[in-house]
Amino acid sequence: MKPDKLTVLVVDDDIRVLRMVRRMLEMGGYRVLTAGSGQAALELLEDSSPDLVLLDLMMPDIDGYRVCRHIREFSLVPIIMVTARATDEEKVDGFNAGADDYVTKPFSTGELTARIRAVLRRSQMPAEGASPAYTLDGLTVDFVRRAVSVAGRPVALTATEYRIIAYLAQNAGRVVTPDAVLRQVWGESYEGEIHLLQVNIARLRKKLGDNARHPRYLFTRQGIGYTLPRPA
């Protein structure tokens, strides 16, 4: 991965923050686009294809949650939410809206660039399976196209959601522990962040049309982990 080939869209209504973050990222070799409002960010996304969006939570016109949900209607671009507090409630709301990670103000250059590199690495890492696709009862996980469908209909997943189901599909028939999923999808530093995984699993189930009480695809083994059945 070469940062000088990657573009980051920074969205914040504080011009001083925009200038500071632009300087940080340009020093790291990234190309930087900026937007001072949620609406401006959405309009810019229609005309450009950034590799990642750094999205402030609090903005006067459209807050970060709504911007994130709008982006997820048409794009899987990785999104890092920027927040001043990073309470558990804010994190959950952000992940529910489709964010891939979060960073808390104030942040250092090292922390910000490390977060960006980690999210980009996860989003660009190809899933490797023993076969080109996993299929079960109408569900297809296509490892080559990095796409998921149910009964032939495409399912719009975030990059993080895709990584979760791809990892479970690659280990079909095995019960995978929460920490194993967290390490694979988010990285070593996220071990123990069970609530983060639960939020994403719940959102993934909803998109697949699966029922937690009577699942067809994604099964929970209480106190152990998660599993997708092995295809017959």
Number of C-alpha atoms within 10 A of each C-alpha: 9 7 16 13 10 16 20 23 23 26 29 25 18 13 13 10 13 19 12 11 21 20 15 18 21 15 12 14 15 19 18 20 18 21 21 18 22 27 15 14 21 16 11 16 19 11 8 11 14 18 18 22 25 23 28 27 24 17 17 12 13 15 16 25 23 15 23 26 16 15 21 19 11 11 17 20 20 25 28 26 25 24 20 13 12 16 11 11 8 16 21 18 14 26 23 18 19 30 29 24 21 23 21 16 13 10 13 12 14 10 12 20 16 12 15 22 15 13 23 21 13 19 21 12 10 14 17 13 16 9 10 13 19 19 17 16 10 12 19 20 22 19 21 13 11 15 16 23 17 17 10 10 11 13 19 19 22 21 23 23 21 23 22 20 23 25 21 20 27 20 17 18 14 15 17 19 14 20 18 16 22 20 14 16 23 23 15 12 9 16 15 14 13 13 13 18 21 13 15 20 19 15 18 22 19 12 14 19 14 16 14 15 8 9 13 18 21 22 19 17 12 7 8 11 16 20 22 23 18 15 11 5
